[in-house]
Protein backbone atom coordinates (compact mmCIF):
# COMPACT_ATOMS: atom_id res chain seq x y z
CA UNK A 1 0.00 0.00 0.00
CA UNK A 2 2.88 2.36 0.79
CA UNK A 3 4.10 2.34 -2.83
CA UNK A 4 0.71 1.77 -4.47
CA UNK A 5 -0.73 4.33 -6.85
CA UNK A 6 -3.83 6.23 -5.79
CA UNK A 7 -5.74 4.73 -8.72
CA UNK A 8 -4.76 1.20 -7.75
CA UNK A 9 -5.79 1.74 -4.12
CA UNK A 10 -9.15 3.20 -5.19
CA UNK A 11 -9.76 0.23 -7.50
CA UNK A 12 -9.09 -2.18 -4.61
CA UNK A 13 -11.23 -0.07 -2.27
CA UNK A 14 -14.17 -0.19 -4.71
CA UNK A 15 -13.85 -3.95 -5.26
CA UNK A 16 -16.17 -6.49 -3.71
CA UNK A 17 -13.71 -7.19 -0.93
CA UNK A 18 -13.72 -6.44 2.78
CA UNK A 19 -10.21 -5.00 2.78
CA UNK A 20 -9.01 -2.40 2.30
CA UNK A 21 -11.90 -0.69 3.97
CA UNK A 22 -12.79 2.12 6.30
CA UNK A 23 -9.90 1.67 8.72
CA UNK A 24 -7.21 1.80 6.05
CA UNK A 25 -8.96 4.66 4.28
CA UNK A 26 -9.28 6.64 7.51
CA UNK A 27 -5.61 6.12 8.28
CA UNK A 28 -4.66 7.29 4.79
CA UNK A 29 -6.80 10.39 5.29
CA UNK A 30 -4.92 11.05 8.54
CA UNK A 31 -1.64 10.64 6.64
CA UNK A 32 -2.80 13.20 4.08
CA UNK A 33 -3.75 15.65 6.82
CA UNK A 34 -0.35 15.26 8.46
CA UNK A 35 1.39 15.71 5.09
CA UNK A 36 -0.55 18.94 4.53
CA UNK A 37 0.53 20.17 7.95
CA UNK A 38 4.14 19.35 7.07
CA UNK A 39 3.76 21.28 3.81
CA UNK A 40 2.46 24.34 5.67
CA UNK A 41 5.38 24.08 8.12
CA UNK A 42 7.81 24.03 5.19
CA UNK A 43 6.23 27.22 3.85
CA UNK A 44 6.58 28.81 7.31
CA UNK A 45 10.33 29.32 7.24
CA UNK A 46 10.67 33.08 7.14
CA UNK A 47 11.75 35.54 9.81
CA UNK A 48 8.15 35.93 11.05
CA UNK A 49 8.16 32.36 12.35
CA UNK A 50 9.91 30.69 15.25
CA UNK A 51 12.28 28.27 13.50
CA UNK A 52 12.42 25.89 16.47
CA UNK A 53 8.62 25.58 16.66
CA UNK A 54 8.28 25.19 12.91
CA UNK A 55 10.98 22.50 12.94
CA UNK A 56 9.19 20.57 15.69
CA UNK A 57 5.86 20.81 13.86
CA UNK A 58 7.44 19.69 10.58
CA UNK A 59 9.20 16.73 12.19
CA UNK A 60 6.08 15.68 14.10
CA UNK A 61 3.88 15.96 11.01
CA UNK A 62 6.33 13.93 8.92
CA UNK A 63 6.37 11.25 11.63
CA UNK A 64 2.60 11.22 11.93
CA UNK A 65 2.16 10.85 8.18
CA UNK A 66 4.50 7.87 8.13
CA UNK A 67 2.85 6.34 11.20
CA UNK A 68 -0.62 6.73 9.71
CA UNK A 69 0.42 4.94 6.51
CA UNK A 70 1.80 2.15 8.68
CA UNK A 71 -1.53 1.96 10.50
CA UNK A 72 -3.36 1.71 7.18
CA UNK A 73 -1.15 -1.21 6.15
CA UNK A 74 -1.61 -2.88 9.56
CA UNK A 75 -5.39 -2.43 9.45
CA UNK A 76 -5.65 -4.09 6.06
CA UNK A 77 -3.39 -6.98 7.11
CA UNK A 78 -5.33 -7.54 10.35
CA UNK A 79 -8.68 -7.52 8.62
CA UNK A 80 -7.44 -9.96 5.97
CA UNK A 81 -6.91 -12.42 8.85
CA UNK A 82 -10.51 -11.92 9.96
CA UNK A 83 -11.74 -12.52 6.41
CA UNK A 84 -9.64 -15.70 6.19
CA UNK A 85 -11.10 -16.95 9.47
CA UNK A 86 -14.65 -16.42 8.21
CA UNK A 87 -13.81 -18.41 5.07
CA UNK A 88 -12.76 -21.54 6.96
CA UNK A 89 -15.07 -24.45 6.13
CA UNK A 90 -17.85 -25.21 8.60
CA UNK A 91 -20.23 -27.43 6.66
CA UNK A 92 -19.32 -30.78 8.25
CA UNK A 93 -18.68 -31.84 11.86
CA UNK A 94 -15.04 -32.52 10.90
CA UNK A 95 -14.61 -29.03 9.43
CA UNK A 96 -16.21 -27.49 12.49
CA UNK A 97 -13.82 -29.43 14.72
CA UNK A 98 -10.86 -28.29 12.59
CA UNK A 99 -11.88 -24.69 13.21
CA UNK A 100 -10.97 -25.31 16.84
CA UNK A 101 -14.14 -24.25 18.61
CA UNK A 102 -14.80 -20.68 19.61
CA UNK A 103 -12.60 -18.01 18.07
CA UNK A 104 -9.58 -16.95 20.09
CA UNK A 105 -9.84 -13.70 22.03
CA UNK A 106 -7.51 -11.95 19.56
CA UNK A 107 -8.93 -12.61 16.11
CA UNK A 108 -5.71 -12.74 14.12
CA UNK A 109 -4.45 -9.40 15.33
CA UNK A 110 -7.55 -7.44 14.34
CA UNK A 111 -8.04 -4.27 16.32
CA UNK A 112 -10.87 -3.99 18.78
CA UNK A 113 -12.87 -0.82 19.19
CA UNK A 114 -11.70 1.14 22.19
CA UNK A 115 -15.25 1.80 23.35
CA UNK A 116 -16.91 5.15 23.79
CA UNK A 117 -14.64 8.16 24.23
CA UNK A 118 -13.90 9.19 27.78
CA UNK A 119 -16.75 11.34 29.04
CA UNK A 120 -19.09 10.20 26.27
CA UNK A 121 -22.75 10.83 27.00
CA UNK A 122 -25.75 9.95 24.93
CA UNK A 123 -23.73 8.06 22.35
CA UNK A 124 -21.27 10.84 21.53
CA UNK A 125 -18.41 12.70 23.12
CA UNK A 126 -19.11 16.10 24.64
CA UNK A 127 -18.58 18.75 21.98
CA UNK A 128 -18.90 16.22 19.17
CA UNK A 129 -20.73 17.25 16.02
CA UNK A 130 -21.86 13.71 15.31
CA UNK A 131 -25.43 12.55 15.79
CA UNK A 132 -26.43 10.45 18.75
CA UNK A 133 -26.93 6.81 17.87
CA UNK A 134 -30.27 5.24 18.73
CA UNK A 135 -31.08 1.53 18.47
CA UNK A 136 -32.93 0.68 15.27
CA UNK A 137 -31.98 3.92 13.53
CA UNK A 138 -28.80 4.73 11.64
CA UNK A 139 -28.67 8.17 13.26
CA UNK A 140 -30.81 10.84 14.81
CA UNK A 141 -32.40 13.72 12.90
CA UNK A 142 -30.60 17.04 13.09
CA UNK A 143 -31.78 19.67 15.55
CA UNK A 144 -34.85 21.45 14.24
CA UNK A 145 -36.48 18.41 12.67
CA UNK A 146 -36.07 16.53 9.46
CA UNK A 147 -37.90 18.70 6.95
CA UNK A 148 -36.09 18.67 3.65
CA UNK A 149 -33.23 16.55 4.92
CA UNK A 150 -32.35 12.89 4.32
CA UNK A 151 -32.80 12.19 8.04
N, C-alpha and C positions, 0 to 999 in steps of 0.2 A: 504494500500500500504506500510506503514511503516514497517509492520511485515511480509509482503508477501515474499515468496521465489523468487529468480531471475527467476527460471523456470516458476513459476506461472504467474509472471508479463509478461514474454515474450510470454507465451501462450495467455494471454489476449490482448497483443499488436498485435499479429499476427491474432487475430480473426476478423471476419467481423463486426466490431464495430467501432464507431467513437472515443471512448475513452476507454482506454487511447490512447493518440496519441503523436504528436510531442512535444507539450508543456510539458507534463509530462515526456516524455523521455529526453528532453533537460534539464529539471530541475534535473532529476536523474543523468545525465551526469555531471552537475555542482556540485552536491553533491559528486560524486565520485572524481572529481578534488580537491575539498576542503578536502576530506578525505585523499587523497594522500599528499596534502600539510601538513596536520596535522601529517601524518606519518613521513615525512621528518623532520618536526620540532622536533618530539620525538627522532629521531636519532641524532639530532644536540644538544646534551646536554653536550658535553665535554668542556674542558677549552678553546678551540679555539673559542668558540661561546659566544656571549653576552647573558647571561641567561634571562635578562629582555626582550630583543627583541624576542628571541625564544619563551618565554612564551606568549608574545602578539600575535605572529604569530599562535602559537598552539591554543590559545583560540579563536582567530578570525576564524581560519579555522574550528574548531569544531562547532562554531556558524553558520558559512556559510553552512556547510554540513547539519546541522539540519534545517536551514531556507529553503534550496533548496528542501529538502524532503517535507517540509510543502507546498512549492509552487507547487510541483508535485501533491500532494493530492488536493490542491485547484483548480489547473487547470482541473484535471479530474472531480471534483465535479461541477465546473462551466460549463464545456462543456456538462455534462450529462443533465443539465437544458436546454441547447440549443437543444440538441437532443430531449428531451421530448416536447419542444415547437413545433418542426417541426413535431412531430407525432400526434399533436392534429388534430381531424377530421376537414375536410373542404369541404366535398362533398355535403352538403346541405346548404341552406340559414340559417337554424337554427344553424348548426354547425359553420358556418362562424361567425354568430352573437355571439355565445358562446366564440369564440376566442377573442372577445373584440376589433376588429378593428386592427389598425396598432400595431406592436409590441412596447412595452415600450422602452424608450431610453436605459435602462440597461437590456439587455436580460438575466435575471436570474443570474446576477453576473458574466457573462462571461467577460473576459478581452478584452479590445480593443487594437488594435495595437497603439503604441505610435507615429507612423508616422516616417518619415525618421530621421536618426540621425542628431544631430545638425551639421551644416556645410556640409551636404550631397550634393554632386554635381554629376549629371549624373547617378543617381540611386544608388550610393554607397557612403559611407563615405570616406573622404580623407584618404589614407593609407590602405584602405581595400583591401584584396586580392580577394574579390568576383567579379564576372562578373557584368557588367552593364546590367540591365534589359531593354529590348526593347519590345514594344507592339507587340504581335503576335509571339514572340519567347520566349522559355523558358529561354534562356540566350544568351550571345554574345559569338562568338568564341574567343579563346585565342589569345593573341598577336602573330603575325607571321603566321596567317592563320589557316586553319582547316585540313590540310593534315595529315592523319593518326590518327585523333582524333575523338571522338564521337560528336564533335560540328558540 
